[in-house]
Amino acid sequence: MAEVRQERVVVGIDGSPTSMRALRWALRYAERTGARIEAVHAWQTPTSYGAPLAVLPGEDFAAKAEQAVNESVDRELGGRRDLEVERIADMGYAPKVLIEHSKKADLLVVGSRGRGGFTGTLLGSVSLHCVTNAACPVVVVRAKD
């Protein structure tokens, strides 16, 4: 008997309302298809907020990113244990990180706008980059109207 391969769905999350909608979409998709979800939070060490930023000794950005992805997934799962969700916090530029994960995915899910850019943009730079460069099909979940 042939082994059935479980579909792999990568969803980019950054804590923004639109990325949380993308995560909810991916979870509903997994409910219907039995897919495994890979929730990816890309992070970078901040360099400035309009002025040079001094990194405080002992500041652990990797740990904070892991905490952020865990809190986001836990909030959306609401205690459910029936869906398989791998939680990943990768250091790097978000579009590049998501494109890299798309190479081993069957589907990539992103929000139309996240934390960056101005709010009037229909497709954010991350989602546009993913649509044009991903190695798998991409679903872009729009912000709530």
DARA-V57300 format. One record per residue. N is the residue number from 0. SS is DSSP state (hx for helix, st for strand, lp for the rest). Layout:
# DARA-V57300
N,SS + N,SS
This chain:
# DARA-V57300
0,lp + 1,lp + 2,lp + 3,lp + 4,lp + 5,lp + 6,lp + 7,st + 8,st + 9,st + 10,st + 11,st + 12,lp + 13,lp + 14,lp + 15,lp + 16,hx + 17,hx + 18,hx + 19,hx + 20,hx + 21,hx + 22,hx + 23,hx + 24,hx + 25,hx + 26,hx + 27,hx + 28,hx + 29,hx + 30,hx + 31,hx + 32,hx + 33,lp + 34,lp + 35,st + 36,st + 37,st + 38,st + 39,st + 40,st + 41,st + 42,st + 43,lp + 44,lp + 45,lp + 46,lp + 47,st + 48,lp + 49,lp + 50,lp + 51,st + 52,lp + 53,lp + 54,lp + 55,lp + 56,lp + 57,lp + 58,lp + 59,lp + 60,hx + 61,hx + 62,hx + 63,hx + 64,hx + 65,hx + 66,hx + 67,hx + 68,hx + 69,hx + 70,hx + 71,hx + 72,hx + 73,hx + 74,hx + 75,hx + 76,hx + 77,lp + 78,lp + 79,lp + 80,lp + 81,lp + 82,lp + 83,lp + 84,st + 85,st + 86,st + 87,st + 88,st + 89,st + 90,st + 91,lp + 92,lp + 93,hx + 94,hx + 95,hx + 96,hx + 97,hx + 98,hx + 99,hx + 100,hx + 101,hx + 102,lp + 103,lp + 104,lp + 105,lp + 106,st + 107,st + 108,st + 109,st + 110,st + 111,lp + 112,lp + 113,lp + 114,lp + 115,lp + 116,lp + 117,lp + 118,lp + 119,lp + 120,lp + 121,lp + 122,lp + 123,lp + 124,hx + 125,hx + 126,hx + 127,hx + 128,hx + 129,hx + 130,hx + 131,hx + 132,hx + 133,lp + 134,lp + 135,lp + 136,st + 137,st + 138,st + 139,st + 140,st + 141,lp + 142,lp + 143,lp + 144,lp
